[in-house]
């Protein structure tokens, strides 16, 4: 198993551009964040970052410091993770519920494994929780790594509520992945690479694009939030080392057994593969498509690539004018 990353000279020799530089780290003061919230300058704190960057630990520590400054329990964390919404998917999604301690946590375990929860539903669920926390005099703290979910709820995106189209889905099921990609490309620009993680995800992307083309879809109309964004920053080398160590720990904690249990509950393998990463590769191992060693190696590489895509998304947010204060953790 060779998971060594290329050196800069090796990349240069192949004509591959070097990785984009990391953002400059800043010092973020809990007193400053708390002051911005209590003055009304901001109405939401958001801690974001790629997987294995320490954002959960940082968010909990920040919440405790803000509670200390307030002299009361007032900060509540809202998860921004597109897979932690599912019940029974704990180890693979890294819920790490014990880390939160006394800090309330929202929007985990709100959908059944096997369902196709989406960003439109998340917008509505987030708005309900956000308004409830604010109505009780609390401080909402959004924490996660799903960039689309974060932008959808902080920037006030208008998203269509697209129903399932059984006839279109049956038609698309007859196509191979390359034909589906070409069809999607004919409908819209291909900016979201996660659409290619599985055939079902690609079909859903086409279904949405076709509906938006043919119908005046109903949309959400939530207002943008005045958000204070904090990014958790680690070097690529440290991040990949953490990913590898965490993956081995999760395998030892029962990741394979968790996913075997989901299959035994009757959740189709293709539905688990749809969720990507741990659920995709472990399912392929359990169904005999990969050996254990192949699963471990390919999964680690896929998580490295996923973390890189997350950082690309967050840097894209900055190019749109969103100010993220990156801090080392």
Secondary structure, DSSP 4 states (H G I P E B T S, - for coil): ---PPPPHHHHHHTTPPPPPPPPPP----HHHHHHHHHHTS-SEEEEE--TTS-HHHHHHHHHHHHHHHHTS--EEEEE--SSTTEET--TTTT--GGGGTTS-EESSS-EETTS---HHHHHHHHHHHHHHHHHTT-EEEEEES-HHHHHHHHTT---B-PPP-HHHHHHHHTS-HHHHHHHHHHHS----GGGGSSHHHHHHHHHHHHHHHHS---B--PPPP-EEEEEEE--HHHHHHHHHHHHHHHHHHTHHHHHHHHHHTT--HHHHHHT-HHHHHHHHHHTTSS-HHHHHHHHHHHHHHHHHHHHHHHHHHHHTT--EEEEE-
